[in-house]
Amino acid sequence: MTRDKSHMEAVEKWAEFVRISPRSEWKHSVDMLINAVYEKADEFYKRLEKTEKGREILKRLNEDKINSQIAKLRELKAKKGQTSLF
C-alpha cells in the first residue's frame, strides 16, 4: 500500500503533538480510536458468524491463533531450557 505525502505529514504532525503535549490532551482521542477499531472488528466477526463460510473462516483463524500461541509458548520454554509445555 502506498501512502501519499499528506498522510505522512499528518502522521508526523500527530506524533509531534503527542510528543510535546501532556497525555491528558491526547489520551481521549486515542481511546476513542482504539475503541472504534475494536467495535468495527466485533461487528465484522458477528457478520462472519452469520454464514457457513464465515464460520469456517473464523474457525480457521482461531486454530491458527491457537497454533501460533502454542509455538510462542514452546519458544519461550525452549529459551528457559524447559522441555514440557506445561
HUVEN-V507220 format. One record per backbone hydrogen bond with DSSP energy under -0.5 kcal/mol. NH is the residue of the N-H (numbers start at 1). CO is the residue of the C=O. If there is no record, write none. Layout:
nh=NH co=CO
nh=NH co=CO
//
This chain:
nh=8 co=4
nh=9 co=5
nh=10 co=6
nh=11 co=7
nh=12 co=8
nh=13 co=9
nh=14 co=10
nh=15 co=11
nh=16 co=12
nh=17 co=13
nh=18 co=14
nh=19 co=15
nh=20 co=16
nh=21 co=17
nh=25 co=22
nh=26 co=22
nh=26 co=23
nh=27 co=23
nh=30 co=26
nh=31 co=27
nh=32 co=28
nh=33 co=29
nh=34 co=30
nh=35 co=31
nh=36 co=32
nh=37 co=33
nh=38 co=34
nh=39 co=35
nh=40 co=36
nh=41 co=37
nh=42 co=38
nh=43 co=39
nh=44 co=40
nh=45 co=41
nh=46 co=42
nh=47 co=43
nh=48 co=44
nh=49 co=45
nh=50 co=46
nh=50 co=47
nh=51 co=48
nh=55 co=51
nh=56 co=52
nh=57 co=53
nh=58 co=54
nh=59 co=55
nh=60 co=56
nh=61 co=57
nh=62 co=58
nh=63 co=59
nh=64 co=60
nh=65 co=61
nh=66 co=62
nh=67 co=63
nh=68 co=64
nh=69 co=65
nh=70 co=66
nh=71 co=67
nh=72 co=68
nh=73 co=69
nh=74 co=70
nh=75 co=71
nh=76 co=72
nh=77 co=73
nh=78 co=74
nh=79 co=75
nh=80 co=76
nh=81 co=78
nh=82 co=77
//
